[in-house]
Structure formats: C-alpha cells, structure tokens
Amino acid sequence: MRLVVITVLCVCITSPAPAGPPAQLPYTAKITAEDVYVRSGPGQSYYPTDKLDKGAKVEVYRHDPGGWYAIRPPEDSFAWVSARYLTPGEGNLAVVSAENVAARVGSRFSDIRDVIQVRLRKSEVVEVLGAETDDRGEHRWYKIAPPAGEFRWISGRYAEPTGGDDSLADAVADPADSLTDPLLEAVAQFDPSTGAGQRIDPLDGAPVAAEVPDTYDSLSTQRRELSAEQFDEAIEQLDLELSTMVAEEPTVWSFDRLRQRARRLAAQCQTAVERGRCRKLLDKLERFSKLERRYEQLTQLKQAADHVDLELARRDRFGLTAPTTSPATPNPDQPQPSRQQPYPSPIAGRFDGIGTLSRVATTKLGAPRYVLLDDAGEPNCYLTPAPGVNVRHYIGQRVGVTGTSGYIPEKRSRHVTASHIRPLESRLR
C-alpha cells in the first residue's frame, strides 16, 4: 500500500502543468493519466464517485480554487433521492412531491451519499435509474440521473484542453493548492451541541456531510502537517483519552479540549477513512456530552429534593407541623427537642462542610461517594462534587467546602453539593 502511495505522489510531482484553458467555458478536455478519480466535491477528502481512463473526454464547466475542475457528470453517474418524495410516473420518470428535496451524490465505489449539490423543486421531473429497498421490499431510495446543475470534480493537473489559447495558462490554479476542502471546513466548524456528529436533513432524515456551494472563494484551507501514521496515532490517542476520562465519575468530565483537538484533526483529513474516523470520534464525544448534561440535570433535581427533605426534617425536629388537635400538656419525663439549628455549618459564614475528605465504599446508584469526617472519624456530612469540581486531589486532607446543603434521611446526615473546596492546613477553632 505504501508503494502505491509513493508511486502516486511521484506521478503528481513529475506531471507537467496543465495547458491553459480556452477563453470560454465550458470546453472539452482530455484526461492525461490513468485511473483519475472523479470526486463529489472540489477536494481530495470528498469521496470519489467514478474513475476515468487516460484519453477520456470531459466537459469542463468551472475552475474552482485549489486547481479543481467542475465537469459534467461522466456517463453512468447517478444521485440518490428519498423514495418518499418521488412519485413514479410514465416509463422511468418520476415527479418530485416536495420542495427542497436533497439529491445526494452517488458513488459506484460505496453506498456513501452524504454530499448534496442540488435540491429539487416540487413538480420537477427526474429520470429513475434504479431503486434501493428495505428488508420488507419497500423502496427507500431511488437512484436517479444527475439533475441539472450537479457536477463532479477532477484535479486540473490531469485535464488538458483539446484546444485553445495557451496564453491563458495562468488561469489554472497551482496544483499545490489542491488541499482546499469545503467539506472538512464544514466539519471543523460543526458544533456537536446541535447534532450527533453530522447535520441531519429534515426531509429525508439522512446525514449531510456537506452541501457544496456554488463558489469556494470564502473557504479557508488547512494544510496537512501530519503523516498518515501520525494522523492515525493522534486519533487513537484522542480515543484513549476519551475512554480514560469517561471511566471516571461525570463530575470530572470535560470534553471541550478533546472536541477542539478532534475538530482540528477533522479539518486535516485526506481520505474517506480518516474522515469516517473523525466523525465517529465526534459522535462519541457528543453522546458523552449529552450524558454529562443529563447528569447535571439529575444533580439539580437531587439538590431540590434534598432541600425539601431538609425542610421536612427541620419541621419534624422542631414540631413545626401544624397540629391537628389541641396541644397536649408536655410530659416532663420526656426529652424536649432542642431549639438550636438542626445541622449548623461547622464554621458559620465560611464553609458549609468541614472535615477530612474520604471516599465512601458504596455501589448504590446516586449515593454520595465522598464524606467529610470529624476529628473522631465520624461522618460530619456527605459530599457530592458539583460538575467540573475535582475532589480526588484532596482525599485524605482536611478541607472546608461551600456549596448547596441538603439532607439524607436514610443516613440522618447532612449532604453538601460542593462547588468550592479549600484545603485547611491546620485545625480550625
């Protein structure tokens, strides 16, 4: 495999610069090398849709940045449309039944179809070439002839005009700029909080990797600085760091830096395999981000429940519940409830909890995993770190914590959801 890559690189380096294009577009060009890929967009990371032999003729309609030529789709090219938005008509024709239906660029190499160039208008007529069915034999997708306005792309270095003025050679972009990649730029700018790694088309419900715009002047380029082996190692390292992080409790999860690094790698992908690995990693990050948000919501609900439990315990302890009968005469032989605060902070006005931080051995779901022990080694209060608060560094140390106080009825003990932790070097008086 490496030998093939080296050979291709050598061919790319030694290939002569293409001759200048004719004065007017479109024009006819011939392919100057064997097995030239035709791609779904103007960049090496767009998936290939076909392959052309040396000497094949193509019609060039546009020159895009990076040295990519937009050509008429070669013979036997096709696109995919969701079957729910096509109404079969006479012969092999069908009518579009909705507005802005995505025509997805098809490939004869794989089932990938997540690039969209054209959106079909309602009542537009298309030519049906075939169909894809589900397990019940019902049509899910129709294969159609490329609609009007849909192109394919080839590298300009492998296309030679069949005629024209050579003085226009400067109009051809430098092939060294062929890393311009609107698909990966879109992935790099993708916000995982809005979807699971890919945007979903609202009509057909399938993923959309990119909608190829009419011009690429506004799209920036990220040049590849890593070798293929280094890129694979970087992806594996990110995946390992993510697995290590999620093995801990959700309170210590933080995905921002991992997400930024994954998006930077996604912006440097050069193959469909690399792009797929980056998407998979971004999907995984988004799933765990959703779990983190759910944990935060559960924590907030638990804090509210703890507040209610604490209030109920306070009322029960001080007899604040409204009596249903006239108050009875107190029995002097029975102890009376104390009138002091039920669960005072160890140091009023400074901390909501204080003690030596220790782990709690428990397997109960949702139970606190930390406790503050007093000088006698007894639980002073149980502790749950708020999201983003790392308490492991303070285990075994005497600390003061501030946060939201609560009460655990089954343990008859206070509980603090700690938002701040401060180590205490000496015993406070």
N, C-alpha and C positions, 0 to 999 in steps of 0.2 A: 504493500500500500504506500509506503514512504517513497519507493522508487517511482511510482506513478505520479505522486505529488511533485517530486523533484523534476520529473520529465515535463510536467505541465508548466511548472514555473520557468524552466529553461525555454520552453517554447514561447511563453509570454514575454520573456526578456529579449529573445532574439527576433521576435516577429517584427517586421518592418512597420513603420507608422502607416496608417491607412491613408489612401489618397483622398484629396479634398472632395467634398460632396458637390453635386451640381448646384446651380444657383437657386433652383426652386425645389420645394418639397411638394408632394412626395417624389421619390425617384427609386429606380431599381438598382440593387446592389447584389453582388455575388459573395458567397462565403469562401474565405481563403484558407480555412483549416478544417481538419476532420473533427467530427463529434463536437460541434459548437452548441453549447446549451442555450436553449430559449427559456427565458425566465418570466415569472408572473409580475415582476416589477424591476425597476432600474437599480439593481444592486445584487451582489453575489449572495446575499442572505435570503433573497426571495427564492422560493422553491422553483426548481426547473419544471417546465411543462412539456418540453419536447427537446429533440436534438437534431441538428442539421448536418448534412454531409458537405464535404468540400465541393464547391461549384454550384451549390443550391442558390436559387434566386429568391430574393426577398424584396418587399416594398417598404422603404423607409419613409415614415411619416413625420418623425420628430427627432431632434437631438436633445438629450437631457444631460444635466450636469454629471460629471464623472465618466463621460465617454460612452454612455449607454444610448442605443438607438431604439426608438419605438417603431415596431414593424407590424404589418398586417399579420394576424394570427396565421401560422402555417396551416397547410391542409391537414384535416383531421383534428384540428384543435377544437376544444369544447369548453362549455361552462356548466355550472350546476345551479338549479333553481328549486326551491322547495315545492313539492308537489301540491301543497295546499293552496298555492297561489297561481296555479296554472289550470286552465280549463281546456281539455283536449277538444280540438276542432276537426276539420276535414283533413284527411291524409295524415301527414306527420306534423301538422301545425297545432299550436296551442295559443290561447289568449290569456294575458296576464289579468288577474282578477283584483288586484290591489295596487295602491300607489307605493313607489319607492321599494320595490321588491329587489333584493340583492341578487345579482348574477355573480356567482363565485367562480373564480378562475380555476379550471380543472387541469389536472396533470396526468399524463399517461404513465408516470412512474410510481404514483402513490395515490391514496384517497384524500390527501390533504386538499383543503378547499377554503382556506380562511383569508384569502385576499379578495377584495372586492374593488372592481374598477368602475362598473356601471350599475346603476339602479334603474329598474324597468318601470315604465309608466303604466297606469291602468289602461287596459284595452290594447296594449301593444301586442303584436303577433310575433311569435318566435318559432323556430324550427326545432322540433324534438328529434334527438338522435338516439335516445335510449332512456332507460329508467333504472332506478335502484329501489329494490323492495325490502320490506322488513321481514321478520320471521313469519308473519301471517300472510305474506304475499301481497301486501298493500304497498302502493307506490309511496316512497318517502321523498325521493329526489328525482328530478328529470334532468337528463343530460341534453343540453341544447347547443345549437351552433352559436359561436361567439356573437353577441349582439353588437349593433352599431356602436362605434366609439370605444370598443375594447381592443387593446393592443397586447403585444408581447414584446419582450426586450432582449437584445443581444448586445454583447460588448462590441463597440465600434471598431476595435482593433482587428476584428475578424470579418469585417464587411468592406468590400471595395466597390465603389460606384462603377457601373458599367460604362459611364461616360460623364463628361462634364469638364469644368474648368479647374485645373489643378491649382490655380492661384488661390482657391478657397480652402486650402488645406488647413489654414489656421483656425477655421471654424470648428474643427473637430477638437473635442476636449482631450487633454492629456490622459492617456490610459492609466497613468499612475494614480489618477483621482477616482478610480473605479470603486472606491470603498464607500461612496455616498450611498446611504441606506435609509430611506424613509421608514421602512418597517421597523428597524431596530431603534430608530429615533423615537418612534411612537411607543415602543416597549419601554424605552428608557424614561419617557415622560409619563408612563402609566402609573396611576395612583391605586395601589392594591385595595384601598379602603372602599373603592367603588365597584369592585368585582373580583372574581376569583382568578386573577392572572390574565384574563382576557375579557374584552368587552363582548357582550352577547347581543346579537342583532335582535331587535324587538319583534321582528316579524317571523323569521324562521327559527329563532331560538338557538342558533348555532354560533360558535365563537367567531370573532372577527379579529384577525391579527393586524390587518391594515386595510384602509381604504385609500387606494392610490390616487393622489390628487393630480390635477392637470399640469402642474408645474412643480419643480423641486428646488427653486431658487432659494426658498426660505429655510430649507432643511440643512442642518449642520452635519458635519462628518466627524466621526470618531475613528481615528486610525488604530489599527490593531497593534498593540505593543507586546503581546504575549504569543508564544509559540502554541501550537495545538496541545502539546503535552502540558505546558504551563497553564493553559486555559482549563484543561481537564482537572489538574491538581487544584486550581482555585475554586472550581465548582465543588469538588469533593471536600475541600476544607470548609467551605461555607455550609455544606450539608452536615458535616461533622459538628461544627459549632452550633448549628441549629438543634441537632439531636441532643447535644450536651446540655444546652440551655433548657429545653422543654422537659428534660429529665428532672429538673428542679421544680419546686413549687411555683405556681403562677405569679406569686408576689415578686419574684426576681426576674421575670421575663422582660426583655426589652429588645424589640425587633428592628428598631429604626436603623441602626448601623448595618445590620445584616441586609436589610432591604436596600439600602443605598448601594452597598457593595454588589448585590445581586443585579441591580439595575445597571450599574456601570459595566458589569460583565455582559449583560444582555445587549448593551449598545456596541459591543465589540464582536458579537457572534459572526461567524463567516460561513457556517453550514447550517442546514436544517436540523441536523442532530444537535449541534450546540444550542441553537435557538430553542429546540424542544426541551433540553435540559434546563435552560434558564427559565422557561415558562413553568416547568414542573416545580422548580425551587420557589419561584414567586407564588405559585399556587399554594405550596405548603406553608409558606410564610403567612399568606392571607388566612388560611384555615386556623393557624395557631393564634393569629391576631384576633380573629373572631372569638376563639375560646377565651382569650385574655379579656376581651370586652365583656363576655358573659360572666366571667369570674368577678369582674369589678361590679357588675350589676347585682350579682348574688351577695357580694360583700356589703353593698349598700342596703340591700333588703335585710341582711342579717343584723346590720347595725341598727336599723329601725326596729327590728324585733327585739333586739337586746335592750333598746331604750324602753320599749313597752314593758318587758319583763322587769327591768329595774324599777320602773314606776310602780308596777303592781306589787313588787316585793316591798318597796318602801311603804306603800299604803297598808299592806298586810302587817308589816312590822310595827307600825305606829298606830294601828287601829283607825286609819283614816277613811275606811269604807263606811258609807252611810249606814247607820243601824236601822234594822227593820222593826225593832221593838224598843221600848224604853230602856235606857241604860241600867244595867244591874249594879247593885252595890259592890264595889270592889272587894275581893276577898283578900284580907291582909296576909293570909298564909301562902298566896301565890305570888311569884315574882312579877313585877310590873315591867312593861317594855321600857327600854332606855329611850331617852329623848334626844340623844346625840345623833349626828348624821350617820346613816347606816354604813356607808362604805367610804369613809373620807380618804382623800388623796394622801399619800404618805407625807408630802410636803405641800401644804395648801398654797395654791397660786403658782407653783413651779412645775410640778410633774403630776401626771395622772396615775403613774405607777412607778415603783422603785423597788429594786432588789437585784439579786444575782440571776442573770438570764440563763435559763436551762431549757433543754428540749423536753418535750412530753412524748413518751412512748405510747402512741395510740394508732389504731388502724381505722377508727371511726371516721367516716366521711364528713368533712366540715368541722371536725373538732379542732380546737386550738392546738398548735404544735409547739408552742413555747409557753413558759411560765416564769414569773419573777418570784424568787424565793426570798423569804426574810432571813434574819440572822440565825434563826433556829432551823432553817432548812425547810420551813413550811411554805406552802403556796401563798403568796401575797395577792397576786392576781394573775390571770391567764392573759396571754398576749397573742394577737394576730397582726403581722405587719401589713400595713396598707400597701396597695400596689406600688411597686417601684422602690419599696423600702427593704434594704438588705440587712437582716439581723444576724446572719451567721457569723459575721466578723466579731460580734460582741458576746458570743456564747462563753459562759464562764466568768464574765466580767460583771461588776456591779454597775448598773445603769439606771438612769431616770428616763421615762418615756412620757410623751404627750400625744394625745390623740382623742379618740371618741370612746367614752366609757360606757360599759354595759354590764350585764349581769347574766350569769349562767345558773339557772335554777337548780339543775341536777347536780352541780358541783357546789352550790351555795357559795359562789365566789364571784368576785369582780372579774371583768374582762375589759381589756383595752385594745382597740384597733390603733396601733401605733403609727403615727405619721412622722414622728421625730424621735431619735434615740440619742442620748448623750451619756458617754461613759463618765463614771464618778470615781475619781482617783482615791478618795478617802471616804470613810463613813460619814454620812451627813447627820447632823444633830438637830 
